[in-house]
């Protein structure tokens, strides 16, 4: 019985750090960590038909440092609410805290309503946000969900897009 108590005490002391000290320093957790690839996507919701746009420019920065942005350049149909369109991917450093995204559309797009195509004026403000890197890391993506019912504004024969959006990770 005394042997069991002595062994339990020795194991407890070792587990709590009271036993012999290990001279090997603890390894920094970020030494072996690598950057994480993150996707930026666009999703149109609450639309009533095709809304075709193209991304003209995309500016990315992490903690104030600019990152290169690789744009696909293809047409995006925001009226298709079943598809979150890939805009770009980037490498998120392990020590990142804030990610800034600024997306500007080509100045004109096409909207279809009641079987008729109309020009869509996209020269309004860009889609801009500053996101918490920790939130992005959980799913490796940022989805900018544009509410088309609130973003598309009719002025006579012209339709403008003033993007109202939420961010999903």
Secondary structure, DSSP 4 states (H G I P E B T S, - for coil): -HHHHHHHHHHHHHHTT-SSPP-SPPPPTTSS---EEEEEEEEEES-SS-EEE-EEEEEEEETTEEE--------EETT-TT--EEEEEEEE-TT--EEEEEEEE-SEEEEEETTEEEEEE--SPPEEEEEEHHHHHHHTEEEEEEEHHHHEEEETTEEEE---EEEE-
